[in-house]
C-alpha cells in the first residue's frame, strides 16, 4: 500500500502511467475481499487496477516458492499484454534481512548471502524493488502519517514458514546489534563484491567464450570463474530460477576435469582438449509454443508467420530437411535450435539455413544474462 501511494504521488512528475495488479492466491478466504479493497482504493486515486487469481498449489513442494513463481508469471503475462515493461514490487529491508538469514541457514555462498536483487529481468519484464532499503516500520509510519490503512497477512505469523521463523530470529538477535540495518549494510557490501565478479565474468564471456547456434565453448580458466560460468550456462539454457546444488556442480567439475562427458539440469557438457562445450540436452528442450513467444527460455524467432505456426526444436528429422546445415553449426546444437512448424511441416530453421526471411536470436545473450544474474 505504501508503494502504491508513493508511486501515485511520483508518477505525474516523472511521466509514467501507473497500473496496479493484485494476485489472489486463493489460499485464504479473506483474500478476495482484500483484493477488492485494493481495487476500491485504486479507484479512489484514479489508478487502473486488475485482480488475477492463482489456480492453487501443487500437491507437493514448497508452497511459498510455488506462490512466488506463479505470482511473477501471472504479473508478467498481464504486463506484457498491456505493453508494460517495468513492474515495481514492495519488498523491504526487512525482507532482505530475512532472506539473508534463510540463505545463511542453507550455507549459501556469495550469491545467496547478497540477498534479494534491487532489480532484474525475467519473463520479458524489468522487475524493480524501489523500497528494498526502507524498513517496514518506516513504511507503516508513512501510512499512518497519510491516514492510510493496510492489511497484515496472517500467514506472516505462521511458524510453518521459514521466513516467519527467520523474522523471529532477527528480533531475538537485536540485543547483539544484529539489526535489519546492519544486515542490509552487509548484503550491500557483498553485492558490490559480486557485481565486480559478474563484470569480470561478462568481460571473459565477451573475449573468450564463443557461441554458435546457442552452444557455448569455454576456455580453460581458474576454478572459481569456471564454476560460475558453468552455473550461468546451465541457468541460461534451462531457465531455472536457482542454480544446481553445490554438490552437483562439484560432481560436474570433477567429471570434466577427468575428461568425461556429463549432463546436469538439462544441459550437456563435453571437454575436448582444453575447452568445454555446453549444449542443450535434446530431451530437456521445451515443447512447441505459439509463434511470437520465447521458446526454450531464450529464443525469439521472427519472420512471415501465419496462423497455427508454432516454434519447436528442429530435431534430427527436421535437420535432415535442411541440406545445407553443415555450413551453419554443429549437429548437436542445431537439433535443439528453434524451428518454425506448421503441424508436421517444417516452415523454417533459421539457424540451419532453411527458410529465407526468418531469423532467430537469443534473448538475452549469454553475456547479458551474466550481468542480469
N, C-alpha and C positions, 0 to 999 in steps of 0.2 A: 504493500500500500504506500509506503514511503517512496519507493522507486517510482511508482506510477504518478504520484503527486509531484515529485521533483521533476520528472521528465515533462509533465504537463506544463510546469512553470518555465522550463528551459526551451521547449520546442519553438515557441514563436520567435525567440531571439537567435536561434541557430538555423532556422529554416528547414526543419524536417517535420514530416507528418507523423503523428503518433497514433498507433493502433494498439489495442490491448487484447490479450488472449489468456483465457483461463482453462486449464486442463483439469477436468473432474475425473479422478482415477477410479471412482466408483467403489472405493474401499471403505467409505464411511457414509451412513445415511444422511449426515448433515451437509455433505459436500455440495449437493445440488443447490441447496438454499444459500450456501456461502458463495457459490459462483454467481447466483442470481443477485446477491448483494453487491458483488463487484460490478456486475453489469449495470445495476442501478446507479452506483457511484460514478461509473464512466459516463452514463447518460447525462448525469447532472453536470459533468465537466465538458460534455460535447465530444467525448472520445469514442470512436467506433470500438465495439467490443464483441468478441465471439467466445463461446464456450465449446470445448471439444471433450468428448467422452472416451475414456480408455475402455477397451473391452474386458480388461481384467488380467490378472497374473496367470502364469503357467502353474501347473500343479506343484512343480518342484523348482528350486532355485532361490536366489536372493531377491526377496520381494522389493526392497528399496532400489536395488540396481535395475530390476525389471521396470519399475515405475519410472526411474530416471531415463532409461533408454527410450521407453515408449513416449515419455513427455517430449524429449528432444525431437524424436522423429515426427510426432504429430505437429509440433510447433513449426518444424522446418517445412513440412508439406503445406501447412496453412500459409506460411510466409511466402514461399515460392509462388503459390497460386495467386498471390496478391502483388507480386513484384517487390516484395520486401527483402532487402539484403542483410539488414542488421537487426539482431534481437538482443534486448537487454534483460539480464537476469538479476535477481535481487540478493545474491549471496553476499555475506558479510564477513568481516574479520573474524567473528566467532566461528563461522563455518570453516574458515581457513584454519583456525587453530584446532578445531575438532578433527579436520581431515589430517592434519599433521600427526596428531596423537594416534589416530586409527592406522595410519601408514607406519608410524613408528612401531606399533604393536605387531605389524607384519614383517618387521625387519627390512623395511624398504630402503632402497639406495637413494642416490641423489634425486632422481626424478620424482619418486614418491614423497620425499621429505620437502620438496618445493611446494607441495600442496596444490591448490587449485590454480589454474591459469587465469590471469585477468581477461584474456581473450583468446579465441581460437576459431578455426574454420572447420565446419563439419556439415555434411548433408547440403552443401551448396550455400550455407548461411554463415555470416560472421556473427559469432556469439560474444557478448560483452558482459563483464561484471563490473559495472561502474562503482558499486558500493563495497568492493572487496576490502577496502581499508577502513570502512566505517563499522563501528560496533552496533550490536542490536540495541544496547541501551541508548546510544546516541540517536538511533533512528526512532526508537519509541519516544524519546524526549521531543524529537521533531514533530511526531504525530500529535503528541499532547499539546504542544505549543500552537498547532494549527487546528486543534479541535477535531482531529480525525480519529476514527475508531479502527481497530484491526481485530483479526481473529487469530487466536492461538490454537494451532493444530494439536489435539490431544495425543497424537502419536509421538509428539516431542517429549512426552513423559513416559513412554512405553519402554521399559528396560529390555524388551526383546531385541531392540535395535541397537547396533553397535554405536551409532552416532549419539544416541541418548546416554549410553554409558560413558562415552568419551566426554560428553558435556559435564557429567557429574564429576569425573576425574579432574577435569580442568578447574572446577570450583574448589576441589579439595587441595589442589596444588597452589592456589593463590597465596597462602601464607609463606610459601617458599620463594615468592617473587616470580613464579611462572604464571604469567598472565596472558590474556589474548594479545595484548600489545607487544609483549616480549617475544611471543611465538611468531607474531606477524613480522617482526624485525628479522628474526632468524630465517624464516621462509623467504623473505625478500633477498637476503644475502645469498642464500642457497640458489635462488632463481637467477641471480646475477651470474653466479658461477656456472650454472647450467647454460645460460644464454651464451657465454663465451665459448663453452664447449660445443654448443649447437652451431655457432657461427663457424668454428673450425671444421666441424663435420661437413657443413654446407660447402665450404671452400674446397675441401677434399673431394666431395662429390662432383663439384664443377670441374676440377682439374684432373682427377684420376679415375673416377667411376664412369664407366661407359654404359649407355643404354641402347638397346636395339630391339625393336618390336616389343617393348615392355620388359625385356630381360635385362638384368644388370650383370656387370663384370667388375669385381672389386680387386684392387691391387693389394699386395702384402703391406700391412700397416701394423701399428702397435696393438697389443691385446685389447686395451680398453676401447680404442677407437673402432677396432674390428667388431667387438661385442655390440657397440652402439649402432654401427652401420647394419649389422645383421638384424637387430631388433627393428630398426626403422624399415628395413627392406621387407620384413615379414608383415608389419602393420600396413605398410604402403600397398602391398599386394593383396592382403586378405581383409583389410578394412576393420580389423579388430580394434576395440576401444582400449584394450590393455595389452601390454607385452606378454610374451610367454613367461612362465615361471623361471626363476634363475637357474634351477637345476636342469630344466630343459635346454636352456641356452648353453649351459656348461657342457652337456652331452653333445650338442650340435658342434660346438667349437672343438671338442676333443675328437669327434669323428672327422671333421675337416682337417685337423692337424695331422691325423693319421692317413690322410688321403682317401677317406671313404666318402661316398655319396650319402646324403642324409635328407630327410624330409621333416619339416616342422611347420605346423599351422597352415597347412595347405600350400606350402612353398617348397620347392626342390632346390637343393644345394649340391654343387659339384666343384671339386677342386681339380683344376687342370694346370699343372705346373705350379706357379706361384699365385695364380689368380683364382678367385672363387666366382663361379657363375650361379646366378639366382634366377629361377624361372617359376612361374605359377604352376601349381600341380594341376594336371588336366581334370582329375575327378573332383577337385575342390572349387572349380570356377562356378560363377553364378549362372543360373538358368536364364532363359530368354526374358528380356524386358521390353516394354513398348518403345518404339523409336522415340528419341528425344530424351530418354532417361540416361543416367550414369550406369554403365554396365560394369559389373565385377569391381565395383568400388572406385574405379579410377579412369574409365574410358568413356569419352564422349565422341559419338560418330555424327558426322554431318554430311548431307547430300540430298539429292532429289527424292525424298521419301514419299511413299504413298500409303494410304490406309492399310492396316493389317500387317505392315512390316514390323519385324522385331530385330533386336540385337541379341546375338548369342555367340558362343565360341565357334570359331571356324572349324575346329576338329580335323581329324585325319581325313574323313571323307570329303569335307569341304576343300581341304588343301589339295586333294587330287584334282579338283576342278580348276585349280589355279596353275596353269602350265609354267608361268614364269616365276614361281615363288622362290626359287633358289637365289634369285638376284636381290632378295629383299630381307633375308634374315634366316636364322637357324630354324630348323623344322620344329624343335621343341617349343620355341617361343611363338611361332606362327600358329600352331594348332590351338593355342589358348588365347589368340588375339581376337578382337571383335570382328564379327561379320554381320552383314545385313541379310536377313532371310525373309522370304515370303512363303510361309508354310515350309515345305521341304526344298524350295527353290533358292539357290544361292544368288542373291542380287549383287552383292559386292563384298570384297575382302580388302579393305584399303591398305592394310599393312603387307598383304601378299601380292599387291599389284593388280588386283582384279576389280574392275568397275570404275570407269572414268567419272570424275565429278564427285567422288566420295573421299572423305578423309576421316582419320581417327586421331585424336590427341589425348594426352594424359592430363587429367585434372585431379590433383596437381602433379607437377613434375616431381621427381624424387627429391631434388634439391629444395623445392618449396615445401614439400611435405616435412622434411627435416626441420626447416625453420619454423613451421607451424606446430610442430610437436616436440 
